[in-house]
Amino acid sequence: MAFAKTLKEQKLHIFCDYCFRNITFHTYYRCEDCKFDSCEACFFQELETDIHKKTHKFRVISNLETCPDSSNWRMIDELLLLDGLLSCGFGNFDDISKILPAKDQNEVKKHFYELVGIVDNEDGEKSFEIIPKSNPNDSFIASFMSKRKEFDSEILNEYEALIENLIFEDDDSELDTEFKRYLLNNYKTVLKRRKVWRNFIFDRNLTDVERYLDKEKTDIGEVAGRLKWLAQFISKNDFNVFIAGLVREKRLKESLSKNPEFLSVQSENLMNNTANLSEKELKLCIQLKLAPELYIKLKKMAIERYLARLPLKAALLGLFRSEDHERVMVLYKWFLDQNIVIEN
C-alpha cells in the first residue's frame, strides 16, 4: 500500500502502487499475496511488477471513507488500526496514533478498548512512585572522582596492565631487555599525556556536565550542536560568528512568524529609503528630473513585472504623458541594462 498523510489537513491519501493515482475515494483492488494496490485501470490492463503477478488472489475495496457505526472512525482508520497493532504491538498506542490521521494516543486507546470490550477502570488503583537514585549524578561520579580530581578511565588506561607484572630475568635476551626498558621509560610519557589531558579538562571546567547540558538546550547550543562538526574546518572566531548569525536568523524568523505585518512594513520602509540608491541611480534621477521616491516606485514595479515574466515598456509608457516618453525610454534602457526587464 502506498499512502501519504498531509500534515496540515491530517488526511490520509491512498495511491495506486503502479501508476500512483489517488484512489482514496475510488474502488480499488488489493492483492492478497503481496498487498499490492491497483486502481481499476491498472487492474483491467493486467499490469505486473517483479513482485506482483496478475495470477495472484485479490479482493475489491471501496467506501473506505464511510463510518461503519456512529463513531467518527472510518473504514480506513479501522484497517490502519489493525495494521498498527500488528506492526507496533498491543498497547503501544503512542506509535499507533502516529500512523492514524487526526487521532491521538487517548482516542486510539479508547477505541481499541471499546472494540475488544476492555473496561479501562482506574478507580481504586494505587499510584506508585519510582524510588529515585540516591545520587542523581552517580553516572558522572562513576567516571570522575571530584574529591581526588581523578578519572576512572584515562588516556591509555590499560597501560598499567602491560607493566604491572614486568620482571627482568637473567636469561632475558637483549631484545627482551630493551623492550621492557622501553615500556618503563614510555610510562613517564603516558603520565605526562594524562596530566595535559586532565589540565585541559579542568581549565575549561568540562567536568560540569549539567552546565553544558543546560547550554545545549538554548538556541545557541541547539544550533552549535547540529553544526559542531564544522568547527574542525574553520577557526573558532569564524565558527562563533557563523553560529551567532544562524541564531539571529532563527530568532528573526520566529519574530516575523508571530508578527507578519512587521515584515511588510519594514519592507516598505526599506524600499522607500533613498539611502539605498547607488550613486549612478541618483545621477540618473537628476538627469531625468525624477524624484528619488518616484524612481524607487518605478523600480519596484519593474522588478515585480520581471518576476511575473511580464513586459515593462507599455506599462511604463502608460504612466507618463507623450511628451515625457523620451525620458521614459532612457529609464527603460537603464532597467534593461540592469537585466530586470522582460522585452516585448
VOBA-1610 file (N, C-alpha, C; in pm, whole numbers, padded with zeros to 5 digits, always signed):
BEGIN
Met+00085-00119+00000Met+00000+00000+00000Met+00088+00124+00000Ala+00061+00216-00092Ala+00129+00346-00093Ala+00032+00451-00044Phe+00067+00517+00066Phe-00022+00621+00117Phe+00059+00735+00173Ala-00006+00851+00188Ala+00059+00971+00241Ala-00039+01042+00332Lys+00016+01105+00436Lys-00067+01180+00531Lys-00027+01326+00526Thr-00124+01415+00498Thr-00096+01557+00494Thr-00088+01611+00636Leu+00017+01690+00664Leu+00037+01741+00799Leu-00062+01851+00834Lys-00100+01932+00734Lys-00188+02045+00761Lys-00331+01999+00782Glu-00382+01917+00688Glu-00522+01876+00696Glu-00540+01747+00776Gln-00430+01677+00805Gln-00437+01549+00877Gln-00532+01452+00806Lys-00514+01440+00673Lys-00593+01347+00595Lys-00503+01244+00530Leu-00557+01124+00513Leu-00480+01015+00456Leu-00520+00996+00310His-00422+00976+00223His-00447+00953+00082His-00381+00822+00040Ile-00456+00739-00033Ile-00406+00610-00081Ile-00381+00621-00231Phe-00268+00564-00276Phe-00230+00574-00416Phe-00213+00435-00476Cys-00236+00427-00605Cys-00213+00304-00679Cys-00064+00275-00679Asp-00026+00151-00648Asp+00115+00116-00641Asp+00181+00108-00778Tyr+00103+00117-00885Tyr+00162+00110-01018Tyr+00168+00247-01085Cys+00057+00318-01093Cys+00055+00448-01162Cys+00050+00566-01064Phe+00038+00538-00933Phe+00036+00640-00827Phe-00080+00737-00840Arg-00190+00689-00896Arg-00312+00769-00900Arg-00377+00767-00762Asn-00437+00878-00722Asn-00504+00887-00593Asn-00634+00805-00599Ile-00641+00698-00520Ile-00757+00609-00524Ile-00830+00607-00390Thr-00809+00712-00311Thr-00870+00716-00177Thr-01022+00704-00182Phe-01083+00775-00278Phe-01229+00778-00285Phe-01284+00691-00398His-01202+00600-00449His-01244+00515-00560His-01233+00367-00521Thr-01299+00284-00596Thr-01286+00140-00578Thr-01150+00095-00630Tyr-01080+00012-00553Tyr-00951-00040-00599Tyr-00938-00186-00557Tyr-00828-00246-00599Tyr-00810-00390-00583Tyr-00684-00416-00502Arg-00696-00497-00396Arg-00585-00530-00307Arg-00542-00675-00331Cys-00414-00695-00363Cys-00359-00829-00383Cys-00344-00897-00247Glu-00396-01016-00234Glu-00388-01089-00108Glu-00250-01148-00084Asp-00171-01167-00190Asp-00040-01231-00177Asp+00070-01131-00144Cys+00070-01015-00209Cys+00180-00919-00190Cys+00133-00782-00144Lys+00004-00768-00108Lys-00052-00641-00058Lys-00033-00527-00159Phe-00043-00558-00288Phe-00028-00459-00395Phe-00164-00397-00424Asp-00173-00264-00424Asp-00298-00193-00451Asp-00300-00145-00595Ser-00407-00174-00668Ser-00419-00135-00809Ser-00548-00056-00829Cys-00538+00049-00909Cys-00659+00120-00949Cys-00732+00035-01054Glu-00853+00077-01088Glu-00932-00003-01182Glu-00864-00011-01319Ala-00803+00099-01366Ala-00740+00100-01498Ala-00623+00002-01504Cys-00535+00006-01401Cys-00419-00083-01399Cys-00462-00228-01380Phe-00568-00250-01303Phe-00614-00387-01279Phe-00667-00451-01408Phe-00747-00374-01483Phe-00806-00431-01604Phe-00702-00445-01716Gln-00591-00371-01708Gln-00483-00389-01805Gln-00391-00505-01767Glu-00418-00566-01649Glu-00341-00682-01601Glu-00192-00650-01594Leu-00160-00531-01541Leu-00020-00490-01528Leu+00049-00570-01418Glu+00177-00598-01436Glu+00254-00678-01342Glu+00384-00607-01306Thr+00441-00645-01191Thr+00572-00598-01150Thr+00658-00720-01116Asp+00779-00694-01066Asp+00865-00806-01027Asp+00804-00886-00913Ile+00724-00819-00830Ile+00665-00886-00714Ile+00521-00928-00741His+00445-00838-00798His+00302-00864-00819His+00276-00928-00956Lys+00198-01034-00955Lys+00159-01103-01078Lys+00007-01103-01091Lys-00041-01107-01214Lys-00185-01100-01239Lys-00258-01225-01193Thr-00184-01333-01166Thr-00247-01457-01120Thr-00270-01459-00970His-00225-01356-00897His-00242-01351-00752His-00390-01333-00716Lys-00423-01378-00597Lys-00559-01359-00546Lys-00578-01212-00511Phe-00702-01163-00520Phe-00728-01023-00491Phe-00865-01008-00427Arg-00888-00890-00370Arg-01020-00855-00320Arg-01048-00709-00353Val-01176-00677-00367Val-01219-00543-00405Val-01243-00460-00278Ile-01191-00338-00278Ile-01206-00249-00162Ile-01270-00119-00210Ser-01370-00073-00136Ser-01436+00053-00170Ser-01500+00113-00046Asn-01540+00238-00056Asn-01611+00309+00051Asn-01532+00311+00183Leu-01399+00332+00173Leu-01318+00336+00294Leu-01338+00465+00373Glu-01399+00565+00312Glu-01420+00692+00381Glu-01548+00692+00463Thr-01628+00587+00453Thr-01753+00581+00529Thr-01728+00528+00669Cys-01815+00566+00762Cys-01806+00519+00901Cys-01904+00404+00921Pro-01859+00288+00968Pro-01948+00173+00982Pro-02048+00189+01097Asp-02023+00278+01190Asp-02114+00296+01302Asp-02125+00445+01334Ser-02174+00474+01451Ser-02197+00614+01488Ser-02069+00686+01528Ser-01959+00613+01544Ser-01834+00678+01582Ser-01776+00751+01461Asn-01672+00829+01484Asn-01608+00902+01375Asn-01489+00826+01319Trp-01489+00695+01337Trp-01382+00610+01283Trp-01426+00554+01148Arg-01351+00591+01044Arg-01382+00542+00910Arg-01326+00401+00891Met-01363+00340+00779Met-01314+00206+00749Met-01162+00205+00733Ile-01107+00310+00670Ile-00962+00317+00652Ile-00892+00330+00787Asp-00956+00400+00883Asp-00898+00412+01017Asp-00894+00276+01086Glu-01000+00198+01068Glu-01005+00066+01131Glu-00895-00025+01074Leu-00874-00019+00942Leu-00771-00102+00880Leu-00631-00060+00926Leu-00608+00072+00936Leu-00479+00121+00983Leu-00456+00086+01129Leu-00563+00087+01210Leu-00551+00046+01349Leu-00507-00100+01359Leu-00564-00185+01274Leu-00527-00326+01273Leu-00381-00343+01231Asp-00342-00272+01125Asp-00203-00280+01081Asp-00108-00227+01189Gly-00150-00121+01259Gly-00066-00066+01365Gly-00049-00162+01481Leu-00157-00231+01518Leu-00148-00329+01627Leu-00054-00443+01590Leu-00056-00484+01463Leu+00031-00594+01420Leu+00177-00551+01410Ser+00201-00428+01366Ser+00339-00383+01346Ser+00401-00319+01470Cys+00320-00249+01550Cys+00374-00178+01667Cys+00354-00253+01798Gly+00260-00348+01800Gly+00237-00424+01923Gly+00117-00373+02000Phe+00050-00465+02070Phe-00067-00429+02150Phe-00025-00340+02267Gly-00099-00235+02288Gly-00070-00143+02398Gly+00020-00029+02360Asn+00085-00037+02243Asn+00175+00071+02200Asn+00095+00177+02126Phe+00004+00242+02199Phe-00090+00334+02136Phe-00024+00463+02089Asp+00088+00498+02147Asp+00157+00620+02105Asp+00207+00607+01962Asp+00276+00496+01930Asp+00327+00476+01794Asp+00212+00450+01696Ile+00108+00381+01741Ile-00006+00353+01652Ile-00075+00483+01613Ser-00085+00578+01706Ser-00153+00705+01676Ser-00078+00786+01570Lys+00053+00762+01555Lys+00130+00834+01453Lys+00097+00784+01313Ile+00042+00664+01302Ile+00002+00609+01173Ile-00134+00664+01132Leu-00221+00683+01230Leu-00358+00726+01203Leu-00365+00877+01189Pro-00439+00928+01089Pro-00455+01073+01075Pro-00555+01129+01175Ala-00519+01238+01239Ala-00610+01312+01328Ala-00658+01227+01446Lys-00578+01131+01491Lys-00612+01051+01608Lys-00495+01056+01706Asp-00527+01094+01830Asp-00419+01096+01928Asp-00416+00966+02006Gln-00320+00958+02097Gln-00297+00834+02172Gln-00420+00792+02254Asn-00484+00887+02318Asn-00601+00855+02403Asn-00719+00805+02320Glu-00740+00866+02203Glu-00850+00822+02116Glu-00829+00679+02067Val-00704+00647+02030Val-00673+00512+01983Val-00694+00411+02095Lys-00647+00445+02214Lys-00663+00354+02328Lys-00810+00331+02362Lys-00888+00439+02366Lys-01031+00428+02399Lys-01105+00343+02297His-01077+00366+02167His-01146+00291+02061His-01108+00144+02065Phe-00983+00115+02090Phe-00938-00024+02097Phe-01006-00096+02214Tyr-01015-00031+02329Tyr-01081-00091+02444Tyr-01228-00118+02416Glu-01293-00026+02342Glu-01434-00046+02309Glu-01453-00164+02214Leu-01358-00182+02121Leu-01368-00291+02024Leu-01354-00427+02091Val-01261-00439+02184Val-01233-00570+02245Val-01309-00589+02377Gly-01382-00485+02419Gly-01462-00500+02541Gly-01385-00489+02669Ile-01277-00411+02669Ile-01199-00390+02791Ile-01249-00265+02862Val-01271-00276+02991Val-01313-00161+03071Val-01189-00097+03132Asp-01164+00027+03095Asp-01048+00098+03147Asp-01083+00161+03280Asn-01086+00079+03384Asn-01126+00124+03516Asn-01004+00145+03603Glu-00974+00269+03633Glu-00859+00301+03717Glu-00899+00336+03860Asp-01028+00326+03890Asp-01073+00358+04026Asp-01018+00254+04124Gly-00967+00299+04233Gly-00917+00208+04336Gly-00774+00163+04315Glu-00717+00198+04200Glu-00578+00159+04178Glu-00487+00248+04260Lys-00385+00188+04313Lys-00289+00263+04393Lys-00181+00321+04302Ser-00157+00448+04319Ser-00048+00509+04243Ser+00084+00474+04309Phe+00183+00458+04230Phe+00313+00422+04284Phe+00418+00518+04230Glu+00525+00532+04303Glu+00634+00619+04263Glu+00761+00537+04250Ile+00835+00569+04149Ile+00964+00502+04132Ile+01063+00564+04229Ile+01130+00480+04306Ile+01227+00530+04403Ile+01344+00591+04328Pro+01372+00719+04351Pro+01482+00782+04276Pro+01617+00731+04323Lys+01717+00755+04241Lys+01853+00716+04278Lys+01900+00802+04395Ser+01987+00744+04477Ser+02037+00816+04593Ser+02116+00938+04553Asn+02184+00929+04438Asn+02258+01044+04388Asn+02232+01057+04238Pro+02162+01158+04196Pro+02130+01169+04053Pro+02251+01187+03964Asn+02365+01221+04024Asn+02486+01244+03944Asn+02582+01125+03950Asp+02532+01007+03992Asp+02623+00895+04009Asp+02685+00851+03879Ser+02615+00873+03766Ser+02674+00834+03638Ser+02796+00919+03604Phe+02795+01046+03654Phe+02911+01131+03631Phe+03023+01096+03731Ile+02983+01068+03857Ile+03083+01038+03959Ile+03154+00906+03928Ala+03084+00815+03862Ala+03146+00687+03830Ala+03266+00704+03739Ser+03269+00810+03658Ser+03381+00830+03568Ser+03475+00941+03615Phe+03429+01027+03707Phe+03514+01135+03758Phe+03499+01144+03909Met+03609+01135+03978Met+03610+01146+04124Met+03652+01287+04161Ser+03551+01369+04195Ser+03574+01511+04213Ser+03669+01541+04330Lys+03660+01463+04438Lys+03747+01489+04554Lys+03893+01461+04522Arg+03918+01357+04446Arg+04054+01319+04413Arg+04104+01381+04284Lys+04013+01445+04211Lys+04048+01506+04083Lys+04106+01402+03987Glu+04046+01286+03987Glu+04093+01179+03900Glu+03976+01119+03824Phe+04011+01056+03713Phe+03912+00991+03630Phe+03925+00839+03640Asp+03810+00776+03634Asp+03812+00630+03641Asp+03876+00570+03517Ser+03859+00636+03403Ser+03920+00590+03279Ser+03993+00706+03215Glu+04122+00688+03187Glu+04203+00795+03131Glu+04268+00750+03002Ile+04351+00837+02945Ile+04422+00804+02821Ile+04514+00684+02844Leu+04511+00589+02752Leu+04592+00466+02763Leu+04570+00402+02899Asn+04444+00386+02932Asn+04408+00336+03065Asn+04460+00194+03092Glu+04484+00117+02985Glu+04528-00021+03002Glu+04680-00033+03007Tyr+04751+00081+03008Tyr+04897+00073+03001Tyr+04955+00007+03125Glu+04897+00031+03242Glu+04949-00030+03366Glu+04947-00182+03358Ala+04851-00237+03284Ala+04844-00383+03273Ala+04965-00439+03201Leu+05033-00355+03120Leu+05150-00402+03045Leu+05273-00412+03134Ile+05276-00331+03240Ile+05399-00324+03319Ile+05384-00375+03462Glu+05260-00409+03504Glu+05241-00447+03644Glu+05314-00577+03679Asn+05328-00668+03585Asn+05396-00795+03611Asn+05528-00805+03535Leu+05585-00688+03504Leu+05710-00685+03428Leu+05828-00725+03517Ile+05903-00825+03479Ile+06016-00875+03557Ile+06136-00893+03463Phe+06250-00843+03509Phe+06373-00862+03433Phe+06439-00994+03479Glu+06448-01087+03388Glu+06507-01216+03417Glu+06652-01220+03369Asp+06734-01308+03436Asp+06875-01319+03396Asp+06892-01378+03257Asp+06798-01461+03219Asp+06810-01526+03089Asp+06737-01451+02978Asp+06695-01325+03005Asp+06630-01245+02901Asp+06728-01215+02789Ser+06679-01218+02668Ser+06762-01179+02554Ser+06779-01028+02553Glu+06870-00981+02473Glu+06896-00838+02465Glu+06771-00763+02414Leu+06700-00826+02319Leu+06580-00764+02265Leu+06470-00754+02371Asp+06453-00862+02453Asp+06352-00858+02559Asp+06383-00751+02661Thr+06510-00739+02696Thr+06551-00640+02796Thr+06524-00499+02746Glu+06560-00472+02620Glu+06536-00340+02562Glu+06388-00307+02554Phe+06308-00409+02521Phe+06163-00386+02511Phe+06103-00353+02647Lys+06145-00422+02751Lys+06093-00395+02886Lys+06135-00256+02933Arg+06259-00217+02900Arg+06303-00083+02938Arg+06222+00024+02863Tyr+06192-00006+02738Tyr+06112+00089+02659Tyr+05974+00107+02722Leu+05913-00002+02768Leu+05781+00009+02830Leu+05785+00094+02956Leu+05891+00074+03036Leu+05903+00150+03161Leu+05930+00297+03134Asn+06019+00324+03039Asn+06050+00464+03009Asn+05931+00535+02945Asn+05857+00463+02865Asn+05743+00524+02798Asn+05628+00553+02896Tyr+05629+00487+03011Tyr+05524+00512+03111Tyr+05528+00657+03159Lys+05647+00716+03162Lys+05659+00857+03201Lys+05585+00946+03099Thr+05598+00911+02971Thr+05529+00988+02866Thr+05378+00975+02880Val+05332+00854+02917Val+05189+00831+02935Val+05136+00919+03048Leu+05211+00925+03160Leu+05168+01007+03273Leu+05164+01155+03237Lys+05260+01201+03156Lys+05259+01341+03113Lys+05139+01371+03024Arg+05107+01277+02933Arg+04992+01297+02845Arg+04863+01302+02927Arg+04852+01218+03028Arg+04734+01220+03114Arg+04722+01352+03189Lys+04835+01403+03234Lys+04832+01530+03307Lys+04787+01644+03216Val+04839+01647+03094Val+04798+01750+02999Val+04649+01738+02969Trp+04602+01615+02954Trp+04460+01592+02924Trp+04372+01637+03040Arg+04413+01605+03165Arg+04333+01647+03282Arg+04332+01798+03295Asn+04450+01862+03274Asn+04455+02008+03284Asn+04366+02074+03178Phe+04363+02015+03060Phe+04277+02067+02954Phe+04131+02065+02998Ile+04089+01958+03063Ile+03950+01944+03109Ile+03921+02037+03226Phe+04013+02043+03322Phe+03990+02125+03441Phe+03992+02274+03407Asp+04084+02316+03318Asp+04092+02458+03281Asp+03964+02507+03215Arg+03896+02418+03146Arg+03773+02456+03076Arg+03648+02413+03151Asn+03667+02360+03271Asn+03556+02318+03356Asn+03462+02221+03283Leu+03521+02126+03208Leu+03441+02032+03131Leu+03378+01925+03218Thr+03415+01918+03345Thr+03353+01818+03434Thr+03214+01860+03479Asp+03181+01988+03460Asp+03047+02035+03497Asp+02951+01999+03383Val+02913+01872+03380Val+02834+01821+03269Val+02696+01887+03263Glu+02635+01908+03378Glu+02500+01964+03379Glu+02496+02103+03318Arg+02602+02180+03339Arg+02606+02315+03284Arg+02607+02310+03131Tyr+02680+02216+03076Tyr+02687+02205+02930Tyr+02558+02145+02874Leu+02496+02056+02949Leu+02368+02002+02904Leu+02262+02111+02901Asp+02264+02200+03003Asp+02170+02313+03003Asp+02198+02409+02887Lys+02328+02427+02857Lys+02364+02517+02748Lys+02319+02461+02614Glu+02321+02329+02600Glu+02278+02267+02474Glu+02130+02287+02449Lys+02053+02314+02554Lys+01909+02334+02539Lys+01874+02475+02493Thr+01971+02568+02494Thr+01946+02704+02449Thr+01948+02710+02296Asp+01909+02825+02240Asp+01909+02842+02094Asp+02049+02825+02038Ile+02148+02886+02104Ile+02286+02878+02055Ile+02337+02735+02066Gly+02308+02669+02178Gly+02353+02532+02197Gly+02291+02435+02098Glu+02164+02457+02066Glu+02095+02369+01971Glu+02156+02380+01832Val+02180+02504+01787Val+02239+02525+01654Val+02383+02477+01651Ala+02461+02512+01755Ala+02601+02471+01759Ala+02615+02320+01768Gly+02522+02253+01837Gly+02527+02108+01847Gly+02509+02039+01714Arg+02422+02097+01628Arg+02399+02037+01497Arg+02517+02059+01403Leu+02592+02169+01422Leu+02698+02204+01329Leu+02838+02197+01392Lys+02851+02127+01505Lys+02982+02121+01572Lys+03088+02052+01487Trp+03045+01967+01394Trp+03142+01901+01306Trp+03216+02003+01220Leu+03156+02122+01199Leu+03218+02223+01116Leu+03335+02292+01186Ala+03341+02282+01319Ala+03444+02352+01396Ala+03585+02304+01363Gln+03599+02182+01313Gln+03732+02130+01281Gln+03787+02185+01151Phe+03703+02254+01073Phe+03747+02304+00944Phe+03767+02455+00941Ile+03709+02528+01036Ile+03723+02673+01038Ile+03773+02718+01174Ser+03815+02844+01184Ser+03868+02896+01310Ser+03755+02912+01412Lys+03796+02926+01539Lys+03698+02941+01647Lys+03616+03068+01628Asn+03682+03177+01589Asn+03611+03304+01571Asn+03510+03295+01457Asp+03552+03234+01344Asp+03460+03220+01231Asp+03341+03131+01268Phe+03367+03026+01345Phe+03259+02936+01385Phe+03159+03010+01474Asn+03211+03088+01571Asn+03121+03162+01661Asn+03039+03267+01586Val+03103+03336+01490Val+03031+03436+01411Val+02923+03369+01327Phe+02955+03254+01268Phe+02860+03181+01185Phe+02740+03134+01268Ile+02767+03077+01385Ile+02659+03028+01472Ile+02573+03144+01521Ala+02638+03255+01558Ala+02561+03372+01605Ala+02469+03423+01495Gly+02516+03421+01370Gly+02431+03463+01259Gly+02312+03373+01238Leu+02333+03241+01249Leu+02222+03147+01233Leu+02119+03161+01346Val+02169+03185+01467Val+02077+03203+01580Val+01996+03331+01562Arg+02061+03436+01517Arg+01989+03562+01493Arg+01884+03542+01384Glu+01920+03471+01278Glu+01825+03444+01171Glu+01705+03365+01223Lys+01732+03265+01308Lys+01624+03184+01364Lys+01530+03269+01448Arg+01587+03356+01532Arg+01504+03441+01618Arg+01422+03541+01535Leu+01483+03594+01428Leu+01410+03688+01343Leu+01293+03619+01273Lys+01316+03496+01227Lys+01208+03421+01162Lys+01095+03394+01260Glu+01129+03360+01384Glu+01026+03338+01485Glu+00948+03465+01512Ser+01018+03579+01518Ser+00950+03706+01542Ser+00858+03742+01425Leu+00907+03718+01303Leu+00827+03751+01185Leu+00706+03660+01172Ser+00722+03533+01215Ser+00608+03443+01209Ser+00497+03485+01306Lys+00536+03548+01416Lys+00438+03597+01513Lys+00380+03732+01471Asn+00460+03813+01398Asn+00414+03945+01355Asn+00438+03961+01205Pro+00359+03895+01119Pro+00382+03903+00975Pro+00365+04043+00918Glu+00282+04126+00985Glu+00262+04261+00934Glu+00389+04345+00949Phe+00475+04308+01046Phe+00601+04381+01067Phe+00690+04369+00944Leu+00688+04251+00880Leu+00771+04228+00763Leu+00731+04319+00648Ser+00599+04332+00624Ser+00553+04417+00513Ser+00585+04564+00538Val+00571+04606+00664Val+00601+04747+00698Val+00749+04774+00680Gln+00834+04684+00728Gln+00978+04705+00718Gln+01023+04699+00573Ser+00963+04610+00494Ser+00998+04602+00352Ser+00962+04732+00280Glu+00845+04786+00313Glu+00803+04911+00251Glu+00896+05025+00290Asn+00935+05030+00417Asn+01028+05133+00463Asn+01163+05119+00394Leu+01206+04995+00376Leu+01335+04971+00311Leu+01332+05015+00165Met+01221+04983+00097Met+01209+05021-00043Met+01204+05173-00061Asn+01145+05243+00034Asn+01129+05389+00023Asn+01248+05467+00078Asn+01353+05399+00118Asn+01470+05466+00175Asn+01565+05504+00061Thr+01579+05633+00032Thr+01664+05679-00078Thr+01810+05653-00051Ala+01846+05626+00074Ala+01987+05597+00106Ala+02032+05467+00042Asn+01937+05384-00002Asn+01972+05256-00064Asn+02005+05271-00213Leu+01987+05392-00269Leu+02016+05413-00411Leu+02166+05429-00432Ser+02212+05375-00545Ser+02354+05387-00578Ser+02383+05527-00632Glu+02510+05558-00649Glu+02548+05689-00700Glu+02499+05708-00843Lys+02506+05600-00924Lys+02458+05609-01062Lys+02308+05633-01068Glu+02234+05570-00976Glu+02089+05587-00974Glu+02052+05729-00935Leu+02125+05787-00841Leu+02098+05926-00802Leu+02127+06022-00917Lys+02237+05994-00992Lys+02268+06077-01108Lys+02161+06064-01214Leu+02107+05942-01232Leu+02001+05921-01329Leu+01875+05999-01291Cys+01843+06003-01162Cys+01726+06079-01115Cys+01742+06228-01146Ile+01866+06278-01127Ile+01890+06421-01157Ile+01880+06445-01306Gln+01935+06353-01387Gln+01932+06368-01533Gln+01789+06369-01587Leu+01706+06279-01534Leu+01568+06267-01585Leu+01470+06352-01506Lys+01521+06426-01407Lys+01437+06511-01323Lys+01325+06429-01256Leu+01368+06315-01201Leu+01276+06226-01129Leu+01303+06235-00980Ala+01198+06244-00902Ala+01215+06239-00757Ala+01263+06098-00718Pro+01361+06084-00625Pro+01410+05951-00587Pro+01298+05859-00541Glu+01197+05914-00473Glu+01085+05830-00427Glu+01008+05773-00545Leu+00988+05855-00652Leu+00919+05807-00771Leu+01002+05701-00843Tyr+01135+05724-00847Tyr+01222+05626-00912Tyr+01216+05491-00840Ile+01210+05493-00707Ile+01203+05369-00629Ile+01074+05294-00660Lys+00963+05368-00673Lys+00835+05305-00705Lys+00838+05242-00844Leu+00900+05313-00940Leu+00910+05260-01076Leu+01002+05138-01080Lys+01108+05141-01004Lys+01199+05026-00999Lys+01130+04905-00934Lys+01051+04933-00832Lys+00975+04825-00768Lys+00878+04761-00866Met+00811+04848-00948Met+00718+04796-01048Met+00793+04712-01151Ala+00912+04757-01191Ala+00991+04683-01290Ala+01030+04546-01238Ile+01070+04541-01113Ile+01110+04413-01054Ile+00991+04319-01042Glu+00876+04373-01000Glu+00757+04290-00985Glu+00713+04232-01120Arg+00719+04314-01225Arg+00680+04265-01357Arg+00783+04164-01410Tyr+00907+04186-01375Tyr+01012+04091-01417Tyr+00990+03955-01352Leu+00958+03956-01223Leu+00933+03830-01153Leu+00807+03761-01205Ala+00711+03841-01249Ala+00588+03784-01305Ala+00603+03750-01453Arg+00723+03774-01510Arg+00753+03746-01651Arg+00660+03826-01743Leu+00643+03954-01711Leu+00558+04042-01790Leu+00643+04152-01851Pro+00611+04199-01973Pro+00687+04309-02035Pro+00664+04439-01960Leu+00759+04531-01972Leu+00755+04655-01893Leu+00726+04778-01977Lys+00771+04780-02103Lys+00771+04904-02181Lys+00633+04967-02187Ala+00533+04893-02228Ala+00399+04951-02244Ala+00344+05002-02112Ala+00365+04926-02006Ala+00315+04967-01874Ala+00386+05093-01827Leu+00516+05104-01857Leu+00592+05221-01814Leu+00552+05345-01893Leu+00534+05330-02024Leu+00492+05445-02107Leu+00352+05492-02071Gly+00268+05400-02027Gly+00131+05436-01994Gly+00119+05521-01869Leu+00225+05531-01791Leu+00221+05610-01668Leu+00255+05757-01692Phe+00309+05790-01813Phe+00356+05926-01838Phe+00287+05984-01962Arg+00293+06114-01972Arg+00238+06183-02088Arg+00328+06159-02209Ser+00275+06181-02328Ser+00350+06152-02451Ser+00477+06237-02461Glu+00475+06362-02412Glu+00593+06446-02419Glu+00705+06399-02327Asp+00673+06311-02232Asp+00775+06258-02141Asp+00826+06121-02185His+00779+06072-02300His+00816+05936-02341His+00965+05923-02372Glu+01031+06033-02415Glu+01174+06026-02442Glu+01252+05997-02313Arg+01212+06066-02206Arg+01277+06040-02078Arg+01245+05899-02028Val+01122+05856-02053Val+01082+05721-02009Val+01166+05614-02076Met+01199+05634-02207Met+01279+05536-02279Met+01421+05530-02225Val+01473+05643-02178Val+01605+05642-02114Val+01599+05558-01986Leu+01493+05575-01910Leu+01475+05496-01788Leu+01455+05347-01821Tyr+01379+05322-01928Tyr+01355+05184-01970Tyr+01487+05117-02009Lys+01573+05189-02084Lys+01702+05134-02124Lys+01790+05107-02001Trp+01779+05193-01900Trp+01854+05171-01776Trp+01811+05041-01708Phe+01679+05020-01699Phe+01629+04895-01641Phe+01672+04774-01727Leu+01676+04796-01859Leu+01717+04688-01949Leu+01863+04651-01925Asp+01947+04750-01904Asp+02088+04724-01875Asp+02107+04653-01741Gln+02011+04674-01648Gln+02021+04609-01517Gln+01962+04467-01517Asn+01916+04421-01636Asn+01861+04285-01650Asn+01738+04261-01562Ile+01652+04363-01552Ile+01528+04344-01477Ile+01408+04373-01566Val+01422+04344-01695Val+01316+04372-01792Val+01294+04250-01878Ile+01167+04217-01899Ile+01127+04116-01998Ile+01088+04191-02124Glu+01166+04180-02231Glu+01141+04257-02352Glu+01017+04204-02425Asn+00950+04296-02495Asn+00832+04258-02572Asn+00872+04166-02688
//
